[in-house]
Amino acid sequence: MSATTKGTFVITGASSGIGALYADRLARRGHDLVLVARSEDRLRALANRLEQETGRHVGVLVADLGDKAGVAKVEAALKADKSIIGLVNNAGLGATAPLLQSSVEAMEAMIDLNVTALTRLTYAVAPGLVERGGGTIINIASVVAIAPELLNGVYGGSKAFVLAFSQSLQHELADKNIRVQAVLPGATATDFWAIAGKPVEQLPQAIVMSAEDMVDASLAGLDQGEVVTIPALPEVADWNAYENARMALAPQLSRNQPAVRYRVRKIDAA
């Protein structure tokens, strides 16, 4: 870690799109980086450019997070590097086809990446952040976490996990100076859509945000202390109302008797 760095961020899925933009923005904020993805050529090209433009140290870690060996490789790096103060869990897969038109093997692979890998990497980095006195974990979710009807249900379920996991982590780790942010983008202009089976050009352009605007808005939300950032949501009061309604349910969710509407009338034996 160089003398003037603000600490190292590890970014997964960093070779293009949202991950590459996080790399650019965080390097310009004074952070050294470790970029993680499968494409070594793309990673090294990005790392070289950012080092030249920002003067930060940018390392490259080639790993396939859809593979257990790749996840283990990144876990080991997260545990060993004492300069790490942040993790951006950006790597992920999407799907747009409904259940009956989807391969269960493809859905399992999506869960492995969106849920299992993200969880393992978070578990790998969190103890070190606590030991070093603080840090930041940014988890890229999606608006389908709260609107699962919009796309494939397994994809929505995986992103609902990311949201719930992030909220729980923030609750657990806030007193240890750990910031956790869940980012819920809407439709964003990246190659995500083509890979998921629906090119972004087929979407109404009124709902598609540029990746640059999405990342900049998300970092602004982080700066403002948000646990959940929805870049496209015009009024934060709407999210606060949603959260307040959810929290108001909490005292009502576990009782020693069923609700009256569920009580079955007992019929005396003849």
Secondary structure, DSSP 8 states (H G I E B T S, - for coil): --TT---EEEEESTTSHHHHHHHHHHHHTT-EEEEEES-HHHHHHHHHHHHHHH---EEEEE--TTSHHHHHHHHHHHHH-TTEEEEEE-------S-GGGS-HHHHHHHHIIIIIIHHHHHHHHHHHHHHTT-EEEEEE--GGGT-GGGS-HHHHHHHHHHHHHHHHHHHHHGGGTEEEEEE---SEESTHHHHHTS-GGGS-GGG-EEHHHHHHHHHHHHHTT-SEE-TT-S-HHHHHHHHHHHHHHGGGS--SS--GGG--------
